């Protein structure tokens, strides 16, 4: 395993473990350990597969959502805003990643068409 993979896995564990904790808080005390374990497992898998952009979008969404909830509803609702922000950050991260991949594919196709002999 490379150092980059280890860092990605650690980032995945931190981010998705936090999201699992937020979801477990919402679901109730009995399901919190299950939500945390699922979050940690997903974090390891996503980190191993190299989902750094996805994890960063979730992290940014969590922070912005928590801050907005704190400003609008008070400190007792930070976890709700952070959980919603994480969900939106993940959704937007996937969409942005797909758009960047389409753009890169179009650019590669244009470069290949420009260099072909026919």
C-alpha positions in Angstrom: 0.0 0.0 0.0 1.3 3.4 -0.9 1.3 6.4 1.5 -1.4 8.1 -0.6 -3.7 5.0 -0.1 -3.1 5.0 3.6 -3.9 8.8 3.8 -7.1 8.2 1.8 -8.2 5.4 4.0 -7.5 7.5 7.2 -9.5 10.4 5.6 -12.3 8.0 4.8 -12.4 6.6 8.3 -12.5 10.1 9.8 -15.1 11.5 7.4 -17.4 8.6 7.1 -17.1 7.7 10.8 -18.3 11.2 11.6 -21.2 10.9 9.2 -22.1 7.5 10.8 -22.0 9.1 14.2 -24.3 11.9 13.0 -26.7 9.4 11.5 -26.6 7.3 14.6 -27.5 10.3 16.7 -30.5 10.9 14.5 -31.6 7.2 14.6 -31.3 6.8 18.3 -28.9 5.3 20.9 -29.5 1.6 20.1 -28.6 1.9 16.4 -25.6 4.3 16.9 -23.0 1.5 17.0 -24.3 0.0 13.8 -24.3 3.4 12.0 -20.8 4.1 13.2 -19.5 0.7 12.1 -21.2 1.1 8.7 -19.7 4.5 8.3 -16.2 3.3 9.2 -16.5 0.4 6.8 -17.6 2.6 4.0 -14.8 5.0 4.8 -12.2 2.2 4.5 -13.7 1.1 1.1 -14.0 4.6 -0.3 -10.5 5.5 0.9 -9.0 2.3 -0.6 -10.7 3.0 -3.9 -9.2 6.6 -4.0 -12.4 8.7 -3.4 -10.5 11.7 -2.1 -12.6 14.2 -4.0 -15.8 12.6 -2.8 -14.6 12.5 0.9 -13.5 16.1 0.7 -17.0 17.2 -0.6 -18.6 15.4 2.3 -16.2 17.0 4.8 -16.9 20.5 3.4 -20.6 19.9 3.4 -20.5 18.7 7.0 -18.7 21.8 8.1 -20.8 24.3 6.1 -24.0 22.5 7.2 -23.0 22.5 10.8 -22.1 26.2 10.7 -25.3 27.2 9.0 -27.4 25.2 11.5 -25.5 26.8 14.4 -26.1 30.3 13.0 -29.8 29.7 12.1 -31.0 27.3 14.8 -28.5 27.4 17.6 -25.9 25.0 19.0 -28.4 22.3 19.8 -29.1 21.7 16.1 -25.5 21.6 14.8 -25.6 17.8 14.3 -28.8 18.0 12.2 -27.2 20.6 9.9 -23.9 18.8 9.7 -25.7 15.5 8.7 -27.7 17.3 6.1 -24.7 19.1 4.8 -22.8 15.8 4.6 -25.6 14.4 2.5 -25.7 17.4 0.2 -21.9 17.5 0.0 -21.8 13.8 -1.1 -24.5 14.3 -3.7 -22.8 17.4 -5.1 -19.4 15.7 -5.0 -20.7 12.8 -7.1 -22.3 15.2 -9.6 -19.2 17.4 -9.9 -17.0 14.4 -10.3 -19.1 13.1 -13.1 -19.1 16.4 -14.9 -15.3 16.6 -14.5 -14.9 13.1 -15.9 -17.2 14.0 -18.9 -15.1 17.1 -19.6 -11.9 15.2 -19.4 -13.2 12.5 -21.8 -14.4 15.2 -24.3 -11.0 16.9 -24.1 -9.1 13.6 -24.7 -11.4 12.8 -27.6 -10.8 16.2 -29.1 -7.0 15.9 -28.7 -7.1 12.4 -30.3 -9.2 13.6 -33.2 -6.8 16.5 -33.8 -3.8 14.3 -33.9 -5.2 11.4 -36.0 -3.9 11.1 -39.6 -7.4 10.9 -41.2 
